[in-house]
Amino acid sequence: MHILASRPPKYGAKRGHEAVKGDMSSKLFENFSALKEEVLGSAFWASGYFCATLTRMMKEMTKKVFGRSF
């Protein structure tokens, strides 16, 4: 899964990453109850993540690739 997010500098990448993983897993378990039974006793998400910053130019290029504005 790839997510392009913009956050104020005062919030670190780890904090944003944990929030997204927590919110998304809650929503997935709400909508797909069988998924919760399959994952029971193990981690739903991998423990790591990758974070990179985008310059303004790279952000514009990314918008063109995905075909929508952020």
Order of alpha helices (4+ residues) and beta strands (2+ residues): alpha-alpha-alpha
